[in-house]
Amino acid sequence: MGVGEFFAILIMIGVFYVICKLPEWKADRRTPPPGMKTNYTKMSTDICANGVSKTQAYQNLLDGKYDEPIKKQK
């Protein structure tokens, strides 16, 4: 295996890693709309108890399915 093949394989591994981690990175940087908060407990319950994959949970987070209104204190 030559140096060129080594770097080609290394670049392919790097690209594959970025493609796999992209939904997680996007979900980590997401902020909910004003007046809403993200319910991370519901997200964790979906992953642990309901059998939702992490990828699907991140997609649900990006779609706003874990957002809930902030309760105003009286």
C-alpha positions as CSV (number, residue, x, y, z in Angstrom):
1,M,0.0,0.0,0.0
2,G,1.4,3.3,-1.1
3,V,1.3,6.7,0.5
4,G,-1.5,7.8,-1.9
5,E,-3.7,4.9,-1.0
6,F,-3.2,5.5,2.7
7,F,-4.3,9.1,2.4
8,A,-7.2,8.2,0.2
9,I,-8.4,5.7,2.8
10,L,-7.8,8.2,5.6
11,I,-9.9,10.9,3.8
12,M,-12.7,8.4,3.1
13,I,-12.8,7.5,6.8
14,G,-12.9,11.2,7.7
15,V,-15.7,11.9,5.3
16,F,-17.7,8.9,6.6
17,Y,-17.2,10.1,10.2
18,V,-18.5,13.6,9.3
19,I,-21.5,12.2,7.5
20,C,-22.4,10.0,10.4
21,K,-22.0,12.7,13.1
22,L,-23.6,15.6,11.2
23,P,-27.2,15.1,12.6
24,E,-25.8,15.1,16.1
25,W,-23.8,18.2,15.5
26,K,-26.8,20.0,14.0
27,A,-29.0,19.0,17.0
28,D,-26.4,20.1,19.5
29,R,-26.4,23.6,18.0
30,R,-30.2,24.0,17.7
31,T,-32.0,26.5,19.9
32,P,-35.8,26.3,20.4
33,P,-38.0,29.1,19.2
34,P,-38.7,32.0,21.6
35,G,-41.1,31.0,24.4
36,M,-40.3,27.3,24.0
37,K,-37.8,25.0,25.7
38,T,-36.5,21.6,24.7
39,N,-37.7,18.6,26.8
40,Y,-34.5,16.5,27.0
41,T,-36.2,14.1,29.5
42,K,-38.8,13.1,26.8
43,M,-35.9,12.7,24.3
44,S,-34.0,10.4,26.7
45,T,-37.1,8.4,27.5
46,D,-37.7,7.9,23.8
47,I,-34.2,6.6,23.3
48,C,-34.0,4.4,26.4
49,A,-37.6,3.1,26.9
50,N,-39.3,3.5,23.6
51,G,-36.7,2.1,21.3
52,V,-36.1,5.2,19.2
53,S,-32.7,5.3,17.6
54,K,-30.4,8.2,18.4
55,T,-30.4,9.3,14.8
56,Q,-34.2,9.4,14.8
57,A,-34.2,11.3,18.2
58,Y,-31.9,13.9,16.7
59,Q,-34.1,14.3,13.7
60,N,-37.2,14.7,16.0
61,L,-35.3,17.3,17.9
62,L,-34.5,19.2,14.7
63,D,-38.1,18.9,13.7
64,G,-39.2,20.5,17.0
65,K,-41.0,17.4,18.4
66,Y,-39.4,17.8,21.8
67,D,-40.2,21.6,22.1
68,E,-42.7,22.6,24.7
69,P,-43.9,26.0,25.9
70,I,-42.2,27.6,28.9
71,K,-44.5,27.7,31.9
72,K,-44.9,31.2,33.2
73,Q,-44.6,31.6,37.0
74,K,-47.4,33.5,38.7
